[in-house]
Amino acid sequence: MPSVTPALALIVFVSGIAAGTTGAMLGLGGGVFLVPLLHLALGFPLRTAAAISLTTVIATSSSVSAARAGTQLINLRLGMVLEVATVAGSLLGGFTAALLSEPTLQRLFGAVTVFAGVAVFGRLNRRSVVLDASADPGPLGGRYYEEESRATVTYRIKRLPLALLASFAAGNVSSLLGVGGGVIKVPALNAWCGVPVRAAAATSAFMIGVTATGGAIIYFGRGDLPALAAAPAVLGVQLGSLAGLRLAHRAPARFLKLLLASVLFGVAVLMFLRSMQ
């Protein structure tokens, strides 16, 4: 593992800002960018890179959850239902590792993110909200005040089994590749399950923090989490999260979907490149 010099700490800090900004805006977590950077570009062992990534995911989730408290953007009921499937997928990651090699899993994950990016891109001009505060959201739906519409909007959950399956896959892949499960959850919730992109991002940010905590504790217990490298990453993510929350609050839903689709395509490229290493 490389020694943590001031120059290296600065690089990790700046990278954390970028990852935190994107993660807070889209509910993805920054691990999908930090892990390749730390492992491939900076020479950290893969386990160490994944451990640092998980700590930044917790930081992003904490910042977003605290900032969104009281805004009703975080759908706690839906989040806890989906988290059961996510944890189950994470626990069964070992079975997937026995069935598929890591390069095969990376290529499969890249193909899934391309498909999800196309689905999100196809919904740029379509909304999942009902401009009627009195509409029934159902048992797992919700309502919140939207600045863009300047009204309280309502949404209902569609295709719950698909949301559960996507959450299971997100937990499974997260435990194997050290990436945030939000890259699967957010597009699935928004494109196919009727959740507006802002609510999907906020709910995903809440969930990924719960999922990442268990993994981070395990890595810390094994001695794979160097404090000198994790500290600048977490500080950078915290600053980036504040900026991302402000940008997400002002940005139109169409821009957030376009950014999400672009990130998904970028994730696919990174996964295909990692599979060829």
Contacts in CASP RR format, 6 or more apart in sequence:
PFRMAT RR
TARGET T0000
AUTHOR 0000-0000-0000
METHOD contacts of the structure
MODEL  1
MPSVTPALALIVFVSGIAAGTTGAMLGLGGGVFLVPLLHLALGFPLRTAA
AISLTTVIATSSSVSAARAGTQLINLRLGMVLEVATVAGSLLGGFTAALL
SEPTLQRLFGAVTVFAGVAVFGRLNRRSVVLDASADPGPLGGRYYEEESR
ATVTYRIKRLPLALLASFAAGNVSSLLGVGGGVIKVPALNAWCGVPVRAA
AATSAFMIGVTATGGAIIYFGRGDLPALAAAPAVLGVQLGSLAGLRLAHR
APARFLKLLLASVLFGVAVLMFLRSMQ
1 43 0 8 1.000
1 44 0 8 1.000
1 45 0 8 1.000
1 48 0 8 1.000
1 226 0 8 1.000
2 8 0 8 1.000
2 42 0 8 1.000
2 43 0 8 1.000
2 44 0 8 1.000
4 226 0 8 1.000
4 228 0 8 1.000
4 229 0 8 1.000
8 42 0 8 1.000
8 229 0 8 1.000
9 228 0 8 1.000
9 229 0 8 1.000
9 232 0 8 1.000
10 232 0 8 1.000
11 42 0 8 1.000
12 38 0 8 1.000
12 42 0 8 1.000
12 52 0 8 1.000
12 229 0 8 1.000
12 232 0 8 1.000
12 233 0 8 1.000
13 232 0 8 1.000
13 233 0 8 1.000
13 235 0 8 1.000
13 236 0 8 1.000
14 236 0 8 1.000
15 33 0 8 1.000
15 34 0 8 1.000
15 37 0 8 1.000
15 233 0 8 1.000
16 30 0 8 1.000
16 34 0 8 1.000
16 56 0 8 1.000
16 232 0 8 1.000
16 233 0 8 1.000
16 236 0 8 1.000
16 237 0 8 1.000
16 240 0 8 1.000
17 236 0 8 1.000
17 237 0 8 1.000
17 239 0 8 1.000
17 240 0 8 1.000
17 243 0 8 1.000
18 33 0 8 1.000
18 240 0 8 1.000
19 29 0 8 1.000
19 30 0 8 1.000
19 31 0 8 1.000
19 33 0 8 1.000
19 34 0 8 1.000
19 56 0 8 1.000
19 60 0 8 1.000
19 237 0 8 1.000
19 240 0 8 1.000
20 29 0 8 1.000
20 30 0 8 1.000
20 56 0 8 1.000
20 60 0 8 1.000
20 236 0 8 1.000
20 237 0 8 1.000
20 240 0 8 1.000
20 241 0 8 1.000
20 244 0 8 1.000
21 240 0 8 1.000
21 241 0 8 1.000
21 243 0 8 1.000
21 244 0 8 1.000
21 247 0 8 1.000
22 28 0 8 1.000
22 29 0 8 1.000
22 30 0 8 1.000
22 33 0 8 1.000
22 244 0 8 1.000
22 259 0 8 1.000
22 263 0 8 1.000
23 29 0 8 1.000
23 30 0 8 1.000
23 60 0 8 1.000
23 205 0 8 1.000
23 241 0 8 1.000
23 244 0 8 1.000
24 60 0 8 1.000
24 63 0 8 1.000
24 64 0 8 1.000
24 205 0 8 1.000
24 240 0 8 1.000
24 241 0 8 1.000
24 242 0 8 1.000
24 243 0 8 1.000
24 244 0 8 1.000
24 245 0 8 1.000
24 248 0 8 1.000
25 201 0 8 1.000
25 244 0 8 1.000
25 245 0 8 1.000
25 247 0 8 1.000
25 248 0 8 1.000
25 251 0 8 1.000
25 256 0 8 1.000
25 259 0 8 1.000
26 186 0 8 1.000
26 201 0 8 1.000
26 248 0 8 1.000
26 256 0 8 1.000
26 259 0 8 1.000
26 260 0 8 1.000
26 263 0 8 1.000
27 60 0 8 1.000
27 64 0 8 1.000
27 182 0 8 1.000
27 186 0 8 1.000
27 200 0 8 1.000
27 201 0 8 1.000
27 202 0 8 1.000
27 204 0 8 1.000
27 205 0 8 1.000
27 208 0 8 1.000
28 180 0 8 1.000
28 181 0 8 1.000
28 182 0 8 1.000
28 183 0 8 1.000
28 186 0 8 1.000
28 201 0 8 1.000
28 204 0 8 1.000
28 208 0 8 1.000
28 263 0 8 1.000
29 56 0 8 1.000
29 57 0 8 1.000
29 60 0 8 1.000
29 61 0 8 1.000
29 180 0 8 1.000
29 181 0 8 1.000
29 182 0 8 1.000
29 205 0 8 1.000
29 208 0 8 1.000
30 53 0 8 1.000
30 56 0 8 1.000
30 57 0 8 1.000
30 60 0 8 1.000
30 180 0 8 1.000
30 237 0 8 1.000
31 53 0 8 1.000
31 56 0 8 1.000
31 57 0 8 1.000
31 178 0 8 1.000
31 179 0 8 1.000
31 180 0 8 1.000
32 179 0 8 1.000
32 180 0 8 1.000
32 183 0 8 1.000
32 267 0 8 1.000
32 270 0 8 1.000
33 270 0 8 1.000
34 49 0 8 1.000
34 52 0 8 1.000
34 53 0 8 1.000
34 56 0 8 1.000
34 233 0 8 1.000
35 46 0 8 1.000
35 49 0 8 1.000
35 50 0 8 1.000
35 53 0 8 1.000
35 177 0 8 1.000
35 178 0 8 1.000
35 179 0 8 1.000
36 270 0 8 1.000
36 273 0 8 1.000
36 274 0 8 1.000
38 44 0 8 1.000
38 48 0 8 1.000
38 49 0 8 1.000
38 52 0 8 1.000
38 53 0 8 1.000
38 229 0 8 1.000
39 45 0 8 1.000
39 46 0 8 1.000
39 49 0 8 1.000
40 274 0 8 1.000
40 277 0 8 1.000
44 52 0 8 1.000
44 229 0 8 1.000
45 224 0 8 1.000
47 219 0 8 1.000
47 222 0 8 1.000
47 224 0 8 1.000
48 224 0 8 1.000
48 225 0 8 1.000
48 226 0 8 1.000
48 229 0 8 1.000
50 178 0 8 1.000
50 219 0 8 1.000
50 224 0 8 1.000
51 216 0 8 1.000
51 219 0 8 1.000
51 220 0 8 1.000
51 224 0 8 1.000
51 225 0 8 1.000
51 230 0 8 1.000
52 225 0 8 1.000
52 226 0 8 1.000
52 229 0 8 1.000
52 230 0 8 1.000
52 233 0 8 1.000
53 178 0 8 1.000
53 179 0 8 1.000
53 180 0 8 1.000
54 178 0 8 1.000
54 212 0 8 1.000
54 215 0 8 1.000
54 216 0 8 1.000
54 219 0 8 1.000
55 212 0 8 1.000
55 216 0 8 1.000
55 225 0 8 1.000
55 230 0 8 1.000
55 233 0 8 1.000
55 234 0 8 1.000
56 230 0 8 1.000
56 233 0 8 1.000
56 234 0 8 1.000
56 237 0 8 1.000
57 180 0 8 1.000
57 208 0 8 1.000
57 209 0 8 1.000
57 212 0 8 1.000
58 209 0 8 1.000
58 212 0 8 1.000
58 213 0 8 1.000
58 216 0 8 1.000
59 234 0 8 1.000
59 237 0 8 1.000
59 238 0 8 1.000
59 241 0 8 1.000
60 205 0 8 1.000
60 208 0 8 1.000
60 209 0 8 1.000
60 237 0 8 1.000
60 241 0 8 1.000
61 205 0 8 1.000
61 206 0 8 1.000
61 207 0 8 1.000
61 208 0 8 1.000
61 209 0 8 1.000
61 210 0 8 1.000
61 212 0 8 1.000
62 209 0 8 1.000
63 237 0 8 1.000
63 238 0 8 1.000
63 241 0 8 1.000
63 242 0 8 1.000
63 245 0 8 1.000
64 202 0 8 1.000
64 205 0 8 1.000
64 206 0 8 1.000
64 241 0 8 1.000
64 245 0 8 1.000
65 74 0 8 1.000
65 205 0 8 1.000
65 206 0 8 1.000
67 241 0 8 1.000
67 242 0 8 1.000
67 245 0 8 1.000
68 74 0 8 1.000
68 202 0 8 1.000
68 205 0 8 1.000
68 206 0 8 1.000
68 245 0 8 1.000
71 144 0 8 1.000
71 145 0 8 1.000
71 202 0 8 1.000
72 142 0 8 1.000
72 143 0 8 1.000
72 144 0 8 1.000
72 145 0 8 1.000
73 144 0 8 1.000
73 198 0 8 1.000
73 199 0 8 1.000
73 202 0 8 1.000
73 203 0 8 1.000
74 199 0 8 1.000
74 202 0 8 1.000
74 203 0 8 1.000
74 205 0 8 1.000
74 206 0 8 1.000
75 140 0 8 1.000
75 141 0 8 1.000
75 142 0 8 1.000
75 195 0 8 1.000
75 199 0 8 1.000
75 202 0 8 1.000
75 203 0 8 1.000
76 206 0 8 1.000
77 139 0 8 1.000
77 140 0 8 1.000
77 141 0 8 1.000
78 140 0 8 1.000
78 141 0 8 1.000
78 157 0 8 1.000
78 163 0 8 1.000
78 195 0 8 1.000
78 203 0 8 1.000
79 203 0 8 1.000
79 206 0 8 1.000
79 207 0 8 1.000
81 140 0 8 1.000
81 160 0 8 1.000
81 164 0 8 1.000
82 163 0 8 1.000
82 164 0 8 1.000
82 167 0 8 1.000
82 185 0 8 1.000
82 207 0 8 1.000
83 167 0 8 1.000
83 207 0 8 1.000
83 210 0 8 1.000
83 211 0 8 1.000
85 164 0 8 1.000
85 165 0 8 1.000
85 167 0 8 1.000
85 168 0 8 1.000
86 167 0 8 1.000
86 168 0 8 1.000
86 170 0 8 1.000
86 171 0 8 1.000
86 174 0 8 1.000
86 181 0 8 1.000
86 185 0 8 1.000
86 207 0 8 1.000
86 210 0 8 1.000
86 211 0 8 1.000
87 171 0 8 1.000
87 211 0 8 1.000
88 168 0 8 1.000
89 168 0 8 1.000
89 169 0 8 1.000
89 171 0 8 1.000
89 172 0 8 1.000
89 175 0 8 1.000
90 171 0 8 1.000
90 172 0 8 1.000
90 174 0 8 1.000
90 175 0 8 1.000
90 211 0 8 1.000
91 175 0 8 1.000
92 172 0 8 1.000
93 171 0 8 1.000
93 172 0 8 1.000
93 175 0 8 1.000
93 176 0 8 1.000
94 175 0 8 1.000
94 176 0 8 1.000
96 105 0 8 1.000
96 172 0 8 1.000
96 176 0 8 1.000
97 176 0 8 1.000
100 108 0 8 1.000
102 176 0 8 1.000
102 177 0 8 1.000
102 275 0 8 1.000
103 275 0 8 1.000
103 276 0 8 1.000
104 275 0 8 1.000
105 173 0 8 1.000
105 176 0 8 1.000
105 177 0 8 1.000
106 177 0 8 1.000
106 271 0 8 1.000
106 272 0 8 1.000
106 274 0 8 1.000
106 275 0 8 1.000
107 271 0 8 1.000
107 272 0 8 1.000
107 275 0 8 1.000
109 173 0 8 1.000
109 177 0 8 1.000
109 179 0 8 1.000
109 271 0 8 1.000
110 267 0 8 1.000
110 268 0 8 1.000
110 271 0 8 1.000
110 272 0 8 1.000
111 268 0 8 1.000
112 169 0 8 1.000
112 184 0 8 1.000
113 183 0 8 1.000
113 184 0 8 1.000
113 264 0 8 1.000
113 265 0 8 1.000
113 266 0 8 1.000
113 267 0 8 1.000
113 268 0 8 1.000
113 271 0 8 1.000
114 264 0 8 1.000
114 265 0 8 1.000
114 268 0 8 1.000
116 183 0 8 1.000
116 184 0 8 1.000
116 187 0 8 1.000
116 188 0 8 1.000
116 191 0 8 1.000
116 264 0 8 1.000
117 187 0 8 1.000
117 260 0 8 1.000
117 261 0 8 1.000
117 264 0 8 1.000
117 265 0 8 1.000
118 261 0 8 1.000
119 187 0 8 1.000
119 191 0 8 1.000
119 192 0 8 1.000
120 187 0 8 1.000
120 190 0 8 1.000
120 191 0 8 1.000
120 257 0 8 1.000
120 260 0 8 1.000
120 261 0 8 1.000
120 264 0 8 1.000
121 257 0 8 1.000
121 258 0 8 1.000
121 261 0 8 1.000
122 191 0 8 1.000
123 190 0 8 1.000
123 191 0 8 1.000
123 257 0 8 1.000
124 254 0 8 1.000
124 257 0 8 1.000
124 258 0 8 1.000
124 261 0 8 1.000
125 254 0 8 1.000
127 196 0 8 1.000
127 253 0 8 1.000
128 155 0 8 1.000
128 190 0 8 1.000
128 194 0 8 1.000
128 195 0 8 1.000
128 196 0 8 1.000
128 197 0 8 1.000
129 146 0 8 1.000
129 149 0 8 1.000
129 153 0 8 1.000
129 154 0 8 1.000
129 155 0 8 1.000
129 196 0 8 1.000
130 153 0 8 1.000
130 154 0 8 1.000
130 155 0 8 1.000
130 156 0 8 1.000
131 149 0 8 1.000
131 151 0 8 1.000
131 153 0 8 1.000
132 154 0 8 1.000
133 143 0 8 1.000
133 151 0 8 1.000
133 152 0 8 1.000
133 153 0 8 1.000
133 154 0 8 1.000
135 143 0 8 1.000
135 154 0 8 1.000
136 154 0 8 1.000
136 156 0 8 1.000
137 143 0 8 1.000
137 154 0 8 1.000
137 155 0 8 1.000
137 156 0 8 1.000
138 156 0 8 1.000
138 157 0 8 1.000
140 157 0 8 1.000
140 160 0 8 1.000
141 154 0 8 1.000
141 155 0 8 1.000
141 156 0 8 1.000
141 157 0 8 1.000
142 154 0 8 1.000
142 155 0 8 1.000
142 156 0 8 1.000
142 199 0 8 1.000
143 152 0 8 1.000
143 153 0 8 1.000
143 154 0 8 1.000
143 155 0 8 1.000
144 152 0 8 1.000
144 153 0 8 1.000
144 198 0 8 1.000
144 199 0 8 1.000
145 151 0 8 1.000
145 152 0 8 1.000
145 153 0 8 1.000
146 152 0 8 1.000
146 153 0 8 1.000
146 196 0 8 1.000
146 198 0 8 1.000
147 249 0 8 1.000
147 250 0 8 1.000
148 252 0 8 1.000
148 253 0 8 1.000
153 196 0 8 1.000
155 194 0 8 1.000
155 195 0 8 1.000
155 196 0 8 1.000
155 199 0 8 1.000
156 194 0 8 1.000
157 163 0 8 1.000
157 193 0 8 1.000
157 194 0 8 1.000
157 195 0 8 1.000
158 192 0 8 1.000
158 193 0 8 1.000
158 194 0 8 1.000
159 192 0 8 1.000
159 193 0 8 1.000
160 193 0 8 1.000
162 188 0 8 1.000
162 192 0 8 1.000
162 193 0 8 1.000
163 188 0 8 1.000
163 189 0 8 1.000
163 192 0 8 1.000
163 193 0 8 1.000
166 184 0 8 1.000
166 185 0 8 1.000
166 188 0 8 1.000
166 189 0 8 1.000
167 184 0 8 1.000
167 185 0 8 1.000
167 207 0 8 1.000
169 184 0 8 1.000
170 180 0 8 1.000
170 181 0 8 1.000
170 182 0 8 1.000
170 183 0 8 1.000
170 184 0 8 1.000
170 185 0 8 1.000
171 181 0 8 1.000
171 211 0 8 1.000
173 179 0 8 1.000
173 181 0 8 1.000
173 184 0 8 1.000
174 180 0 8 1.000
174 181 0 8 1.000
174 208 0 8 1.000
174 211 0 8 1.000
174 212 0 8 1.000
175 215 0 8 1.000
177 271 0 8 1.000
179 267 0 8 1.000
180 208 0 8 1.000
180 212 0 8 1.000
181 204 0 8 1.000
181 208 0 8 1.000
181 211 0 8 1.000
182 204 0 8 1.000
182 207 0 8 1.000
182 208 0 8 1.000
183 263 0 8 1.000
183 264 0 8 1.000
183 267 0 8 1.000
185 200 0 8 1.000
185 204 0 8 1.000
185 207 0 8 1.000
185 208 0 8 1.000
186 197 0 8 1.000
186 200 0 8 1.000
186 201 0 8 1.000
186 204 0 8 1.000
186 260 0 8 1.000
187 260 0 8 1.000
187 264 0 8 1.000
189 195 0 8 1.000
189 200 0 8 1.000
189 203 0 8 1.000
189 204 0 8 1.000
190 196 0 8 1.000
190 197 0 8 1.000
190 200 0 8 1.000
190 257 0 8 1.000
190 260 0 8 1.000
195 203 0 8 1.000
196 253 0 8 1.000
197 253 0 8 1.000
197 256 0 8 1.000
197 257 0 8 1.000
197 260 0 8 1.000
198 248 0 8 1.000
198 253 0 8 1.000
198 256 0 8 1.000
201 248 0 8 1.000
201 256 0 8 1.000
216 225 0 8 1.000
219 225 0 8 1.000
248 256 0 8 1.000
251 259 0 8 1.000
END
